[in-house]
């Protein structure tokens, strides 16, 4: 296995794992704190998707 493959493997994190769930919750709480919003949604996608989501909130 190449060094780059080993490095990437260290960061593998299943979305079903407790570690992922904990990290996700920390991120969500930080976004709530920074935005002072009642709710936040974390989405995966492109910059275009991010723009569409923001425009949908206007």
C-alpha positions in Angstrom: 0.0 0.0 0.0 1.3 3.4 -0.9 1.9 6.1 1.7 -0.8 8.3 0.2 -3.3 5.4 0.4 -2.3 4.8 4.1 -2.8 8.5 4.8 -6.3 8.5 3.2 -7.2 5.4 5.1 -6.6 7.1 8.4 -9.3 9.6 7.7 -11.9 7.0 6.6 -15.0 7.5 8.7 -18.2 5.6 8.2 -21.3 7.8 8.5 -22.7 5.0 10.7 -19.9 5.1 13.2 -20.1 6.8 16.6 -17.0 8.9 15.8 -18.8 10.3 12.7 -22.0 11.0 14.6 -20.0 12.8 17.4 -18.1 14.9 14.8 -21.3 15.7 13.0 -23.0 16.8 16.2 -20.0 19.0 17.1 -20.1 20.6 13.7 -23.8 21.2 13.9 -23.6 22.7 17.4 -20.7 25.0 16.2 -22.8 26.2 13.2 -25.7 26.9 15.5 -23.5 28.9 17.8 -21.9 30.9 15.1 -25.1 31.6 13.1 -27.3 32.2 16.2 -30.0 30.3 14.3 -32.6 28.0 15.6 -31.8 25.3 13.0 -29.0 24.5 10.6 -28.9 22.0 7.7 -25.7 20.4 6.6 -25.8 19.5 2.9 -23.2 17.8 0.7 -22.9 19.2 -2.8 -21.4 21.8 -5.1 -21.1 25.5 -4.8 -24.1 25.7 -7.1 -26.2 23.7 -4.6 -25.1 26.0 -1.8 -26.2 29.1 -3.8 -29.5 27.4 -4.6 -30.1 26.6 -1.0 -29.3 30.1 0.1 -31.5 31.6 -2.6 -34.3 29.3 -1.5 -34.3 30.9 1.9 -35.0 34.5 0.6 
